[in-house]
Amino acid sequence: MTTSRYLALELANTVRHDGAGGVADELSSVDGLTSWVAAQEELKAAEEFTATGTGAAPAAEAVATGPLAAGSATGPVADERVRTQVLALRAALRALLARAVAPAPPSRADADQLPPADQALSRLNAAAARCPVVPLLDWPTDAAPVARLLPAASASPVDLPAVLARAAIAFLGGPDLPRLRACTAPRCVRYFLKEHGRQEFCKASCGNRARAARHYRRHHAPPTAN
């Protein structure tokens, strides 16, 4: 299975700050989902997503001929039904990311709107099971053997929610989960992986914004009563 476990964070972070005090959703339309899928290199490389009955094919071709297609190879990769499934999966993933960072605070974007952890687990596992897979051992003459997962012969080769669910499971059950953090900078709602011991924020601009906010509070705090 070549789908990167970091695809899970890409999906979770399609909920982001809109720059004006609110929250924006990159997957708010079928076109938005199509654009997001097109930008995910790990998703394009996933055997589950690109394989066909006769071998590998470019993701756009696989999508255009699969059951999720709603147009041509250059059109939407999904219909509204599939977008709804992806949104439900994302909510489950974000609920489990919130659980993973506890007792630290979760992302402020939707912490009060997420399903309970047990429901999130059930939803994630059910989505991952929708497209059965079989193991395949690939062993080139000039390289080490590689184990992969491919869709079972009886399965649809294109099931976007199933591929995303497996990426989420790979991350949640992988070695990087202890490094997961929710960025606490003002206006940021992203999850990120901590890269070094002193890292507090997802990127330098968030750190600068947090320091500026602390400086403002120090110099504009109301005087305390004696």
C-alpha positions as a Python dict, from the first residue, in 0.01 Angstrom:
ca = {
    (1, 'M'): (0, 0, 0),
    (2, 'T'): (173, 315, -116),
    (3, 'T'): (-82, 566, 9),
    (4, 'S'): (114, 787, 246),
    (5, 'R'): (-4, 810, 606),
    (6, 'Y'): (45, 1186, 566),
    (7, 'L'): (-253, 1191, 331),
    (8, 'A'): (-458, 1169, 650),
    (9, 'L'): (-329, 1509, 763),
    (10, 'E'): (-394, 1654, 419),
    (11, 'L'): (-755, 1541, 448),
    (12, 'A'): (-794, 1669, 804),
    (13, 'N'): (-651, 2006, 707),
    (14, 'T'): (-903, 2069, 430),
    (15, 'V'): (-1078, 2247, 716),
    (16, 'R'): (-877, 2567, 758),
    (17, 'H'): (-895, 2928, 873),
    (18, 'D'): (-1046, 3156, 612),
    (19, 'G'): (-830, 3458, 698),
    (20, 'A'): (-1129, 3656, 824),
    (21, 'G'): (-1198, 3500, 1161),
    (22, 'G'): (-1395, 3201, 1036),
    (23, 'V'): (-1338, 2854, 897),
    (24, 'A'): (-1322, 2756, 530),
    (25, 'D'): (-1384, 2413, 382),
    (26, 'E'): (-1188, 2309, 74),
    (27, 'L'): (-1438, 2027, 15),
    (28, 'S'): (-1750, 2245, 21),
    (29, 'S'): (-1842, 2141, -334),
    (30, 'V'): (-1787, 1853, -575),
    (31, 'D'): (-1550, 2077, -772),
    (32, 'G'): (-1357, 2149, -455),
    (33, 'L'): (-1318, 1777, -387),
    (34, 'T'): (-1205, 1725, -747),
    (35, 'S'): (-940, 1996, -716),
    (36, 'W'): (-816, 1859, -385),
    (37, 'V'): (-786, 1505, -521),
    (38, 'A'): (-594, 1633, -825),
    (39, 'A'): (-340, 1799, -595),
    (40, 'Q'): (-262, 1489, -386),
    (41, 'E'): (46, 1317, -525),
    (42, 'E'): (22, 1036, -267),
    (43, 'L'): (-337, 970, -369),
    (44, 'K'): (-243, 952, -736),
    (45, 'A'): (18, 688, -648),
    (46, 'A'): (-214, 469, -444),
    (47, 'E'): (-260, 126, -601),
    (48, 'E'): (-615, 105, -464),
    (49, 'F'): (-705, 426, -641),
    (50, 'T'): (-526, 383, -974),
    (51, 'A'): (-531, 9, -1040),
    (52, 'T'): (-767, -131, -1301),
    (53, 'G'): (-853, -487, -1391),
    (54, 'T'): (-566, -496, -1641),
    (55, 'G'): (-299, -312, -1445),
    (56, 'A'): (-208, 37, -1332),
    (57, 'A'): (-348, 343, -1502),
    (58, 'P'): (-322, 718, -1444),
    (59, 'A'): (-554, 830, -1168),
    (60, 'A'): (-761, 1050, -1398),
    (61, 'E'): (-827, 755, -1632),
    (62, 'A'): (-914, 523, -1346),
    (63, 'V'): (-1153, 776, -1200),
    (64, 'A'): (-1313, 849, -1535),
    (65, 'T'): (-1396, 481, -1586),
    (66, 'G'): (-1485, 397, -1226),
    (67, 'P'): (-1815, 420, -1039),
    (68, 'L'): (-1725, 752, -878),
    (69, 'A'): (-1700, 935, -1207),
    (70, 'A'): (-1938, 1221, -1267),
    (71, 'G'): (-1785, 1347, -1588),
    (72, 'S'): (-1485, 1310, -1814),
    (73, 'A'): (-1124, 1249, -1708),
    (74, 'T'): (-1091, 1624, -1667),
    (75, 'G'): (-1424, 1662, -1487),
    (76, 'P'): (-1533, 1592, -1129),
    (77, 'V'): (-1403, 1272, -968),
    (78, 'A'): (-1714, 1225, -757),
    (79, 'D'): (-2077, 1316, -718),
    (80, 'E'): (-2248, 1472, -420),
    (81, 'R'): (-2304, 1131, -261),
    (82, 'V'): (-1932, 1056, -256),
    (83, 'R'): (-1851, 1405, -130),
    (84, 'T'): (-2089, 1346, 160),
    (85, 'Q'): (-1910, 1018, 237),
    (86, 'V'): (-1571, 1192, 233),
    (87, 'L'): (-1699, 1463, 468),
    (88, 'A'): (-1828, 1200, 711),
    (89, 'L'): (-1493, 1025, 695),
    (90, 'R'): (-1308, 1351, 757),
    (91, 'A'): (-1524, 1423, 1062),
    (92, 'A'): (-1439, 1077, 1198),
    (93, 'L'): (-1069, 1134, 1133),
    (94, 'R'): (-1071, 1474, 1301),
    (95, 'A'): (-1251, 1327, 1602),
    (96, 'L'): (-975, 1068, 1639),
    (97, 'L'): (-703, 1329, 1589),
    (98, 'A'): (-864, 1531, 1869),
    (99, 'R'): (-853, 1220, 2087),
    (100, 'A'): (-489, 1161, 1996),
    (101, 'V'): (-368, 1506, 2107),
    (102, 'A'): (-559, 1498, 2440),
    (103, 'P'): (-516, 1628, 2703),
    (104, 'A'): (-380, 1910, 2488),
    (105, 'P'): (-654, 2110, 2314),
    (106, 'P'): (-775, 1989, 1973),
    (107, 'S'): (-819, 2203, 1664),
    (108, 'R'): (-1063, 2481, 1738),
    (109, 'A'): (-1231, 2453, 1400),
    (110, 'D'): (-1494, 2195, 1489),
    (111, 'A'): (-1417, 2043, 1829),
    (112, 'D'): (-1780, 2081, 1938),
    (113, 'Q'): (-1922, 1924, 1621),
    (114, 'L'): (-1735, 1594, 1598),
    (115, 'P'): (-1878, 1245, 1654),
    (116, 'P'): (-1787, 1046, 1968),
    (117, 'A'): (-1467, 845, 1936),
    (118, 'D'): (-1644, 507, 1923),
    (119, 'Q'): (-1866, 623, 1637),
    (120, 'A'): (-1564, 771, 1460),
    (121, 'L'): (-1378, 439, 1484),
    (122, 'S'): (-1673, 246, 1346),
    (123, 'R'): (-1716, 491, 1059),
    (124, 'L'): (-1346, 480, 968),
    (125, 'N'): (-1324, 100, 975),
    (126, 'A'): (-1645, 60, 776),
    (127, 'A'): (-1520, 294, 505),
    (128, 'A'): (-1185, 114, 482),
    (129, 'A'): (-1358, -224, 445),
    (130, 'R'): (-1576, -114, 156),
    (131, 'C'): (-1312, -201, -103),
    (132, 'P'): (-1157, -542, -23),
    (133, 'V'): (-787, -574, -95),
    (134, 'V'): (-541, -857, -143),
    (135, 'P'): (-165, -859, -72),
    (136, 'L'): (75, -866, -363),
    (137, 'L'): (449, -931, -337),
    (138, 'D'): (656, -744, -597),
    (139, 'W'): (1024, -851, -617),
    (140, 'P'): (1226, -695, -901),
    (141, 'T'): (1553, -866, -992),
    (142, 'D'): (1754, -559, -896),
    (143, 'A'): (1568, -445, -584),
    (144, 'A'): (1429, -562, -251),
    (145, 'P'): (1084, -720, -233),
    (146, 'V'): (792, -486, -169),
    (147, 'A'): (451, -584, -31),
    (148, 'R'): (153, -396, -169),
    (149, 'L'): (-223, -406, -134),
    (150, 'L'): (-438, -414, -447),
    (151, 'P'): (-815, -424, -491),
    (152, 'A'): (-959, -776, -489),
    (153, 'A'): (-1072, -899, -828),
    (154, 'S'): (-1435, -862, -728),
    (155, 'A'): (-1393, -508, -595),
    (156, 'S'): (-1436, -177, -764),
    (157, 'P'): (-1088, -40, -840),
    (158, 'V'): (-1190, 314, -752),
    (159, 'D'): (-1333, 390, -408),
    (160, 'L'): (-1211, 726, -288),
    (161, 'P'): (-1353, 708, 67),
    (162, 'A'): (-1200, 361, 117),
    (163, 'V'): (-856, 478, 6),
    (164, 'L'): (-875, 782, 233),
    (165, 'A'): (-992, 566, 524),
    (166, 'R'): (-694, 334, 482),
    (167, 'A'): (-460, 633, 476),
    (168, 'A'): (-617, 751, 801),
    (169, 'I'): (-575, 408, 959),
    (170, 'A'): (-211, 395, 845),
    (171, 'F'): (-145, 725, 1020),
    (172, 'L'): (-343, 656, 1338),
    (173, 'G'): (-179, 317, 1377),
    (174, 'G'): (167, 433, 1271),
    (175, 'P'): (478, 557, 1450),
    (176, 'D'): (419, 928, 1390),
    (177, 'L'): (101, 967, 1594),
    (178, 'P'): (284, 1072, 1915),
    (179, 'R'): (420, 1373, 1723),
    (180, 'L'): (72, 1497, 1633),
    (181, 'R'): (-20, 1843, 1758),
    (182, 'A'): (-298, 2097, 1703),
    (183, 'C'): (-155, 2439, 1620),
    (184, 'T'): (-253, 2689, 1890),
    (185, 'A'): (-153, 3005, 1706),
    (186, 'P'): (-425, 3269, 1669),
    (187, 'R'): (-657, 3191, 1377),
    (188, 'C'): (-486, 2858, 1294),
    (189, 'V'): (-689, 2536, 1309),
    (190, 'R'): (-440, 2295, 1152),
    (191, 'Y'): (-301, 1965, 1280),
    (192, 'F'): (71, 1904, 1224),
    (193, 'L'): (360, 1672, 1314),
    (194, 'K'): (611, 1809, 1560),
    (195, 'E'): (955, 1797, 1399),
    (196, 'H'): (1175, 1899, 1695),
    (197, 'G'): (1151, 1936, 2069),
    (198, 'R'): (1084, 2310, 2081),
    (199, 'Q'): (830, 2328, 1800),
    (200, 'E'): (498, 2472, 1914),
    (201, 'F'): (331, 2573, 1589),
    (202, 'C'): (272, 2427, 1245),
    (203, 'K'): (479, 2686, 1058),
    (204, 'A'): (697, 2990, 1118),
    (205, 'S'): (423, 3240, 1033),
    (206, 'C'): (203, 3090, 1305),
    (207, 'G'): (487, 3125, 1556),
    (208, 'N'): (534, 3490, 1459),
    (209, 'R'): (162, 3554, 1498),
    (210, 'A'): (153, 3387, 1840),
    (211, 'R'): (451, 3590, 1963),
    (212, 'A'): (288, 3910, 1839),
    (213, 'A'): (-33, 3821, 2021),
    (214, 'R'): (156, 3753, 2345),
    (215, 'H'): (341, 4085, 2312),
    (216, 'Y'): (14, 4269, 2258),
    (217, 'R'): (-146, 4108, 2563),
    (218, 'R'): (153, 4194, 2783),
    (219, 'H'): (145, 4560, 2685),
    (220, 'H'): (-231, 4609, 2672),
    (221, 'A'): (-348, 4403, 2968),
    (222, 'P'): (-572, 4597, 3208),
    (223, 'P'): (-404, 4691, 3537),
    (224, 'T'): (-464, 4453, 3825),
    (225, 'A'): (-637, 4578, 4137),
    (226, 'N'): (-426, 4609, 4451),
}
